[in-house]
Amino acid sequence: MKEKDLRKYHRILGVTLAVFVLAQAGTGLYLNFEHHHGFLSTLHFGGGAIGTLYRSLLAFGMIGLVITGLSIYLKGRARG
């Protein structure tokens, strides 16, 4: 795949996931220090099948970011 395309997909995926990663990381960090069970706990852990799908898609998206980012890095390094 061309580096230009990798950069495009990496940017689109990153911008799309940014809000969801922020929500997941923010609620997780808060719950780490404050053990409240309510909306934030439901947002972070709950949602039943929809929540599981959401967290799975988020994880796959993060894996995609790592793979495209690593590919961009390696292509740049190969150029010198």
N, CA, C and O atoms as a GROMACS GRO file, in nm:
protein
  320
    1MET      N    1   0.085  -0.117   0.000
    1MET     CA    2   0.000   0.000   0.000
    1MET      C    3   0.090   0.124   0.000
    1MET      O    4   0.194   0.126   0.065
    2LYS      N    5   0.050   0.224  -0.072
    2LYS     CA    6   0.127   0.348  -0.079
    2LYS      C    7   0.123   0.422   0.054
    2LYS      O    8   0.024   0.419   0.127
    3GLU      N    9   0.234   0.489   0.084
    3GLU     CA   10   0.243   0.562   0.210
    3GLU      C   11   0.136   0.672   0.217
    3GLU      O   12   0.081   0.699   0.324
    4LYS      N   13   0.107   0.734   0.104
    4LYS     CA   14   0.004   0.839   0.100
    4LYS      C   15  -0.131   0.782   0.146
    4LYS      O   16  -0.201   0.846   0.225
    5ASP      N   17  -0.165   0.664   0.097
    5ASP     CA   18  -0.291   0.601   0.137
    5ASP      C   19  -0.289   0.560   0.284
    5ASP      O   20  -0.388   0.576   0.355
    6LEU      N   21  -0.175   0.506   0.329
    6LEU     CA   22  -0.163   0.469   0.470
    6LEU      C   23  -0.185   0.590   0.560
    6LEU      O   24  -0.257   0.582   0.660
    7ARG      N   25  -0.124   0.702   0.524
    7ARG     CA   26  -0.140   0.824   0.603
    7ARG      C   27  -0.285   0.870   0.606
    7ARG      O   28  -0.336   0.913   0.710
    8LYS      N   29  -0.352   0.861   0.491
    8LYS     CA   30  -0.492   0.902   0.482
    8LYS      C   31  -0.579   0.815   0.573
    8LYS      O   32  -0.659   0.867   0.651
    9TYR      N   33  -0.563   0.684   0.565
    9TYR     CA   34  -0.643   0.592   0.647
    9TYR      C   35  -0.611   0.609   0.795
    9TYR      O   36  -0.700   0.605   0.880
   10HIS      N   37  -0.483   0.628   0.826
   10HIS     CA   38  -0.440   0.647   0.964
   10HIS      C   39  -0.503   0.775   1.022
   10HIS      O   40  -0.550   0.776   1.136
   11ARG      N   41  -0.503   0.881   0.944
   11ARG     CA   42  -0.560   1.009   0.990
   11ARG      C   43  -0.711   0.997   1.010
   11ARG      O   44  -0.763   1.041   1.112
   12ILE      N   45  -0.781   0.939   0.914
   12ILE     CA   46  -0.927   0.924   0.924
   12ILE      C   47  -0.963   0.838   1.044
   12ILE      O   48  -1.052   0.872   1.122
   13LEU      N   49  -0.894   0.726   1.059
   13LEU     CA   50  -0.922   0.635   1.171
   13LEU      C   51  -0.891   0.703   1.304
   13LEU      O   52  -0.968   0.691   1.399
   14GLY      N   53  -0.781   0.774   1.311
   14GLY     CA   54  -0.743   0.843   1.434
   14GLY      C   55  -0.843   0.949   1.476
   14GLY      O   56  -0.881   0.958   1.593
   15VAL      N   57  -0.885   1.030   1.381
   15VAL     CA   58  -0.981   1.136   1.412
   15VAL      C   59  -1.116   1.076   1.451
   15VAL      O   60  -1.182   1.127   1.542
   16THR      N   61  -1.156   0.970   1.384
   16THR     CA   62  -1.283   0.906   1.415
   16THR      C   63  -1.282   0.844   1.555
   16THR      O   64  -1.379   0.855   1.629
   17LEU      N   65  -1.172   0.779   1.590
   17LEU     CA   66  -1.165   0.711   1.718
   17LEU      C   67  -1.134   0.802   1.836
   17LEU      O   68  -1.155   0.764   1.951
   18ALA      N   69  -1.084   0.922   1.809
   18ALA     CA   70  -1.036   1.010   1.916
   18ALA      C   71  -1.140   1.034   2.025
   18ALA      O   72  -1.108   1.025   2.143
   19VAL      N   73  -1.262   1.062   1.987
   19VAL     CA   74  -1.367   1.090   2.086
   19VAL      C   75  -1.396   0.966   2.171
   19VAL      O   76  -1.413   0.976   2.292
   20PHE      N   77  -1.401   0.851   2.107
   20PHE     CA   78  -1.433   0.728   2.178
   20PHE      C   79  -1.318   0.684   2.269
   20PHE      O   80  -1.342   0.637   2.380
   21VAL      N   81  -1.196   0.700   2.223
   21VAL     CA   82  -1.080   0.667   2.306
   21VAL      C   83  -1.076   0.760   2.426
   21VAL      O   84  -1.049   0.716   2.538
   22LEU      N   85  -1.102   0.888   2.404
   22LEU     CA   86  -1.104   0.984   2.513
   22LEU      C   87  -1.211   0.947   2.616
   22LEU      O   88  -1.186   0.953   2.736
   23ALA      N   89  -1.330   0.911   2.570
   23ALA     CA   90  -1.438   0.871   2.661
   23ALA      C   91  -1.400   0.746   2.739
   23ALA      O   92  -1.421   0.740   2.860
   24GLN      N   93  -1.346   0.646   2.671
   24GLN     CA   94  -1.312   0.521   2.737
   24GLN      C   95  -1.197   0.540   2.836
   24GLN      O   96  -1.203   0.492   2.949
   25ALA      N   97  -1.093   0.610   2.794
   25ALA     CA   98  -0.979   0.634   2.881
   25ALA      C   99  -1.016   0.727   2.997
   25ALA      O  100  -0.973   0.705   3.111
   26GLY      N  101  -1.094   0.829   2.968
   26GLY     CA  102  -1.135   0.924   3.073
   26GLY      C  103  -1.221   0.860   3.179
   26GLY      O  104  -1.198   0.881   3.298
   27THR      N  105  -1.319   0.782   3.139
   27THR     CA  106  -1.404   0.715   3.238
   27THR      C  107  -1.324   0.610   3.315
   27THR      O  108  -1.343   0.593   3.435
   28GLY      N  109  -1.234   0.540   3.246
   28GLY     CA  110  -1.152   0.439   3.314
   28GLY      C  111  -1.060   0.503   3.417
   28GLY      O  112  -1.044   0.451   3.528
   29LEU      N  113  -0.999   0.615   3.382
   29LEU     CA  114  -0.911   0.686   3.475
   29LEU      C  115  -0.989   0.735   3.596
   29LEU      O  116  -0.944   0.720   3.710
   30TYR      N  117  -1.104   0.794   3.572
   30TYR     CA  118  -1.187   0.843   3.681
   30TYR      C  119  -1.231   0.729   3.773
   30TYR      O  120  -1.224   0.740   3.895
   31LEU      N  121  -1.275   0.620   3.713
   31LEU     CA  122  -1.321   0.506   3.792
   31LEU      C  123  -1.207   0.440   3.869
   31LEU      O  124  -1.229   0.375   3.971
   32ASN      N  125  -1.086   0.458   3.821
   32ASN     CA  126  -0.970   0.405   3.891
   32ASN      C  127  -0.952   0.471   4.028
   32ASN      O  128  -0.905   0.408   4.122
   33PHE      N  129  -0.988   0.597   4.038
   33PHE     CA  130  -0.971   0.672   4.162
   33PHE      C  131  -1.100   0.687   4.241
   33PHE      O  132  -1.097   0.696   4.364
   34GLU      N  133  -1.211   0.690   4.174
   34GLU     CA  134  -1.342   0.706   4.237
   34GLU      C  135  -1.428   0.584   4.202
   34GLU      O  136  -1.457   0.562   4.084
   35HIS      N  137  -1.466   0.508   4.300
   35HIS     CA  138  -1.539   0.384   4.274
   35HIS      C  139  -1.690   0.406   4.277
   35HIS      O  140  -1.761   0.348   4.360
   36HIS      N  141  -1.737   0.490   4.188
   36HIS     CA  142  -1.879   0.516   4.177
   36HIS      C  143  -1.942   0.417   4.081
   36HIS      O  144  -1.880   0.376   3.982
   37HIS      N  145  -2.062   0.379   4.110
   37HIS     CA  146  -2.136   0.294   4.018
   37HIS      C  147  -2.256   0.374   3.971
   37HIS      O  148  -2.349   0.399   4.047
   38GLY      N  149  -2.252   0.413   3.850
   38GLY     CA  150  -2.359   0.494   3.794
   38GLY      C  151  -2.336   0.511   3.646
   38GLY      O  152  -2.294   0.417   3.578
   39PHE      N  153  -2.364   0.629   3.596
   39PHE     CA  154  -2.356   0.655   3.453
   39PHE      C  155  -2.217   0.627   3.397
   39PHE      O  156  -2.204   0.562   3.293
   40LEU      N  157  -2.112   0.676   3.465
   40LEU     CA  158  -1.976   0.656   3.412
   40LEU      C  159  -1.937   0.509   3.412
   40LEU      O  160  -1.871   0.461   3.320
   41SER      N  161  -1.978   0.437   3.515
   41SER     CA  162  -1.951   0.294   3.519
   41SER      C  163  -2.022   0.221   3.406
   41SER      O  164  -1.965   0.133   3.342
   42THR      N  165  -2.147   0.259   3.382
   42THR     CA  166  -2.223   0.200   3.272
   42THR      C  167  -2.160   0.236   3.139
   42THR      O  168  -2.149   0.150   3.051
   43LEU      N  169  -2.118   0.361   3.123
   43LEU     CA  170  -2.053   0.403   2.999
   43LEU      C  171  -1.925   0.325   2.975
   43LEU      O  172  -1.896   0.286   2.862
   44HIS      N  173  -1.848   0.303   3.081
   44HIS     CA  174  -1.720   0.236   3.066
   44HIS      C  175  -1.732   0.084   3.052
   44HIS      O  176  -1.664   0.025   2.968
   45PHE      N  177  -1.816   0.022   3.131
   45PHE     CA  178  -1.823  -0.124   3.136
   45PHE      C  179  -1.949  -0.183   3.073
   45PHE      O  180  -1.947  -0.296   3.025
   46GLY      N  181  -2.058  -0.108   3.073
   46GLY     CA  182  -2.189  -0.166   3.043
   46GLY      C  183  -2.229  -0.164   2.897
   46GLY      O  184  -2.146  -0.158   2.807
   47GLY      N  185  -2.358  -0.169   2.879
   47GLY     CA  186  -2.414  -0.163   2.745
   47GLY      C  187  -2.452  -0.296   2.686
   47GLY      O  188  -2.498  -0.302   2.572
   48GLY      N  189  -2.432  -0.403   2.760
   48GLY     CA  190  -2.469  -0.535   2.710
   48GLY      C  191  -2.397  -0.568   2.580
   48GLY      O  192  -2.278  -0.542   2.567
   49ALA      N  193  -2.471  -0.625   2.486
   49ALA     CA  194  -2.412  -0.665   2.358
   49ALA      C  195  -2.362  -0.544   2.278
   49ALA      O  196  -2.259  -0.551   2.211
   50ILE      N  197  -2.436  -0.434   2.286
   50ILE     CA  198  -2.394  -0.311   2.216
   50ILE      C  199  -2.263  -0.259   2.275
   50ILE      O  200  -2.174  -0.218   2.201
   51GLY      N  201  -2.252  -0.260   2.407
   51GLY     CA  202  -2.130  -0.215   2.472
   51GLY      C  203  -2.011  -0.304   2.436
   51GLY      O  204  -1.900  -0.254   2.414
   52THR      N  205  -2.034  -0.434   2.431
   52THR     CA  206  -1.928  -0.527   2.393
   52THR      C  207  -1.886  -0.502   2.249
   52THR      O  208  -1.767  -0.503   2.219
   53LEU      N  209  -1.981  -0.480   2.161
   53LEU     CA  210  -1.950  -0.450   2.021
   53LEU      C  211  -1.871  -0.319   2.012
   53LEU      O  212  -1.773  -0.310   1.939
   54TYR      N  213  -1.916  -0.217   2.085
   54TYR     CA  214  -1.848  -0.087   2.086
   54TYR      C  215  -1.703  -0.102   2.130
   54TYR      O  216  -1.612  -0.052   2.064
   55ARG      N  217  -1.680  -0.172   2.242
   55ARG     CA  218  -1.543  -0.187   2.292
   55ARG      C  219  -1.459  -0.273   2.199
   55ARG      O  220  -1.339  -0.250   2.186
   56SER      N  221  -1.519  -0.371   2.135
   56SER     CA  222  -1.446  -0.455   2.038
   56SER      C  223  -1.407  -0.373   1.916
   56SER      O  224  -1.293  -0.383   1.869
   57LEU      N  225  -1.498  -0.292   1.864
   57LEU     CA  226  -1.466  -0.208   1.749
   57LEU      C  227  -1.359  -0.105   1.785
   57LEU      O  228  -1.271  -0.075   1.704
   58LEU      N  229  -1.367  -0.052   1.905
   58LEU     CA  230  -1.266   0.043   1.951
   58LEU      C  231  -1.129  -0.024   1.958
   58LEU      O  232  -1.029   0.034   1.918
   59ALA      N  233  -1.126  -0.146   2.010
   59ALA     CA  234  -0.999  -0.220   2.018
   59ALA      C  235  -0.944  -0.250   1.879
   59ALA      O  236  -0.824  -0.233   1.855
   60PHE      N  237  -1.028  -0.294   1.788
   60PHE     CA  238  -0.983  -0.320   1.651
   60PHE      C  239  -0.934  -0.192   1.584
   60PHE      O  240  -0.836  -0.194   1.510
   61GLY      N  241  -1.003  -0.082   1.611
   61GLY     CA  242  -0.960   0.046   1.556
   61GLY      C  243  -0.823   0.086   1.608
   61GLY      O  244  -0.740   0.136   1.531
   62MET      N  245  -0.799   0.066   1.737
   62MET     CA  246  -0.668   0.098   1.795
   62MET      C  247  -0.559   0.008   1.735
   62MET      O  248  -0.448   0.055   1.709
   63ILE      N  249  -0.590  -0.118   1.713
   63ILE     CA  250  -0.495  -0.208   1.650
   63ILE      C  251  -0.465  -0.159   1.508
   63ILE      O  252  -0.350  -0.162   1.463
   64GLY      N  253  -0.568  -0.114   1.438
   64GLY     CA  254  -0.549  -0.059   1.303
   64GLY      C  255  -0.459   0.064   1.305
   64GLY      O  256  -0.375   0.080   1.216
   65LEU      N  257  -0.476   0.149   1.405
   65LEU     CA  258  -0.390   0.267   1.417
   65LEU      C  259  -0.244   0.228   1.441
   65LEU      O  260  -0.153   0.287   1.384
   66VAL      N  261  -0.224   0.129   1.525
   66VAL     CA  262  -0.088   0.083   1.552
   66VAL      C  263  -0.025   0.026   1.425
   66VAL      O  264   0.090   0.056   1.394
   67ILE      N  265  -0.099  -0.056   1.352
   67ILE     CA  266  -0.045  -0.118   1.230
   67ILE      C  267  -0.015  -0.012   1.124
   67ILE      O  268   0.092  -0.015   1.064
   68THR      N  269  -0.108   0.081   1.100
   68THR     CA  270  -0.082   0.183   0.997
   68THR      C  271   0.030   0.276   1.042
   68THR      O  272   0.112   0.317   0.960
   69GLY      N  273   0.034   0.312   1.171
   69GLY     CA  274   0.140   0.398   1.220
   69GLY      C  275   0.277   0.332   1.207
   69GLY      O  276   0.374   0.397   1.167
   70LEU      N  277   0.285   0.205   1.241
   70LEU     CA  278   0.410   0.131   1.227
   70LEU      C  279   0.451   0.120   1.081
   70LEU      O  280   0.569   0.133   1.048
   71SER      N  281   0.355   0.096   0.993
   71SER     CA  282   0.385   0.087   0.849
   71SER      C  283   0.438   0.220   0.796
   71SER      O  284   0.533   0.222   0.718
   72ILE      N  285   0.377   0.329   0.837
   72ILE     CA  286   0.424   0.462   0.796
   72ILE      C  287   0.566   0.485   0.845
   72ILE      O  288   0.651   0.534   0.771
   73TYR      N  289   0.592   0.451   0.969
   73TYR     CA  290   0.725   0.468   1.027
   73TYR      C  291   0.829   0.386   0.949
   73TYR      O  292   0.936   0.437   0.915
   74LEU      N  293   0.797   0.258   0.922
   74LEU     CA  294   0.892   0.173   0.852
   74LEU      C  295   0.917   0.219   0.709
   74LEU      O  296   1.031   0.213   0.662
   75LYS      N  297   0.814   0.265   0.641
   75LYS     CA  298   0.832   0.316   0.504
   75LYS      C  299   0.920   0.441   0.505
   75LYS      O  300   1.007   0.458   0.420
   76GLY      N  301   0.897   0.529   0.602
   76GLY     CA  302   0.980   0.649   0.614
   76GLY      C  303   1.124   0.616   0.646
   76GLY      O  304   1.216   0.678   0.593
   77ARG      N  305   1.144   0.519   0.733
   77ARG     CA  306   1.280   0.478   0.772
   77ARG      C  307   1.353   0.413   0.654
   77ARG      O  308   1.474   0.431   0.639
   78ALA      N  309   1.280   0.336   0.572
   78ALA     CA  310   1.342   0.270   0.456
   78ALA      C  311   1.390   0.372   0.353
   78ALA      O  312   1.486   0.349   0.280
   79ARG      N  313   1.321   0.488   0.348
   79ARG     CA  314   1.361   0.593   0.254
   79ARG      C  315   1.494   0.657   0.296
   79ARG      O  316   1.570   0.707   0.214
   80GLY      N  317   1.519   0.654   0.425
   80GLY     CA  318   1.644   0.710   0.474
   80GLY      C  319   1.621   0.835   0.542
   80GLY      O  320   1.715   0.898   0.590
   0.00000   0.00000   0.00000
